[in-house]
Structures are given as C-alpha cells and as structure tokens.
Amino acid sequence: MTDQPTRRLGATDLHIAPLVLGGNVFGWTANRAASFAVLDAFVAGGGTMIDTADVYSAWVDGHQGGESETMIGEWLRVSGKRDDVLIATKVGMLPGEGGEKLAPARIAAACDASLQRLGTDRIDLYFAHQDDDAVPQDAVLEAFGRLIDAGKVRVLGASNFGAMRLKSALDTAAAHDLPRYHVLQPEYNLVSRHKFEGQLQDLCVVENIGVVPYYGLASGFLTGKYRTKDDLGKSVRGGRMGELLEGRGATVLAAMDAVASETGGSLAQIALAWLMAQPGVTAPIASATSSAQMDELMAAMTLSLDEDQLARLTNAGA
C-alpha cells in the first residue's frame, strides 16, 4: 500500500485519504472483474474510504438496488481488506421494509439489509441520503442513535441537505442530546457551485462538518471529454453536458487547460485537486470503471496547485 497523508473527517475519529472512491458503478457499468480491479487499485494507491448507497443501482432495468453494496461485500470477503477500509453507505432513497425515506422503521431495516449485503458488522459512515421533512428530525436522529448504540454505525452524515435543514438538525441534536451529523455529502464541482458555496459551506466550516462532495468531475464534463456540440453524443449525459458548455463550462475548461500545461496534471486530476483545496472539503468522491482510471484519479492526491492556479480556476467558474 502507498502511504498517503490523511485528513480528519470533521470532528470524528475517522481519518481518510483526500479522495473517496464512489461505488455507484459497481455492479452497473463495472462488472465483477472491473469492480475488483478498481477496488484493489484504490487500496494499493492509499485510498481508505469507499462510498456507496442502498439505492445503487435501482435505476437500471432489472436492478432492485443493493447491487453496489453486494459487489463491495464480495470484494471485502475475497480480499480480506475490511479492516483496511472505511465503508460509507446511505439510507433514504430506496423504499422497502419499514416504509420510505427516513421513517425510523425504514432506517432500522435498511441498515440491517446494507450490513448483510456488505457482509460486515458495522457501517463506518451512515448517511441520510436525502432530507425527509415528513419525519421530525429528533425521531430521525433517535433512530440513527439506536444504530450507534447497537454498534452497527459509527458516524452519521447528511447528503443533499440544504443549509437551513442541516442547521436545524444540528440544533435538534444539541437540544436533545442526540447524535449529530458530522459529515455532509453535497453536489459540488468547478461548474456546479451554487448548491454548496455560501451558507452551507460556511455552516460546515463553523460547525466542523467534514465535506465529501459528489459529482466532482461533473459526470465527466471536467475531464475535457465534451468540448463542442459534436461531442454531446458521446454518452447519455450529452444533454446535461450541452447546458454546461453554454454556461461557464467552456471558460472553466480553458482555465483548466492552462493549469494542465503548467502542472502536467490531467483535467480530472486538476478538478479533484481544486476541490481538495476548498474550505471545509475533506475529500471529493470519484468513481472509476478500470484500474487505469483509478490510478489517474488517485494521482490527484499528490497534485499541488498554487494559490494563483486555484484562484484562476475559481474565477473561471464564478
């Protein structure tokens, strides 16, 4: 294993490498052999946290959800590396036993199902995958607290929460002596900044909430794959890529090209390194479907961008 500097995840006792492996592709666009190769490369390169969710990949015809967790569980069993990695997963988007979203009975049942698929006795970081304003926040935190008390969950996180609801959850936890969210997983990248920057980012910095953003590469746009309208047919995401090109996307890519020529880094590495340098961010999440892709992304952890380069990238997307 390659030693990489780790960062403390918020106020928790978890320390992670500055890149988190996204598990959404496992059992979907990455088959068993590809998934295992990516996971092996991630750990060999010094990676420490794997992020998945019970709903991955229920959007695929014939899938029910849980495919990613099952694949990761198989790899943990075969590799014997459970104690070498931290596992993050989520509840709140896959309906099933106990109800929907963050109903307390659903949280309990979903946790047990995730543990079974992962083949482990603990989830290191358990996220509320989305907010659920139909359930009182104290009831949600109480349900999570029971999982912590049972030793099934170590740390709680919130995904896709806005600033007001995250602040409310933190206040509720403090007022009722309940466990709190220590980690936030928002959408955040060089071309999609409005959902995090501002009140939400400021709250995370003040409250020492560790931030692990998703869509760090903007679904591939920030790799430079989509530069003209002719490129939009390269994937099913072409429509969204067109919107980015018409916005600030082309300006951001030009700034990234300049930084790439100065540093020798790839555009994907630059996009992730910029995220790693943002206030409050502990580690961005990125996924890969081959060990070669994984190796390229891992190199972002050692790519150093100076203040001028960071400023130019930030200003290009402003």
Summary of the structure (lengths in Angstrom):
residues: 318
radius of gyration: 19.0
end to end distance: 38.4
largest distance: 55.8
contacts: 1132
relative contact order: 0.14
helix: 47%
strand: 15%
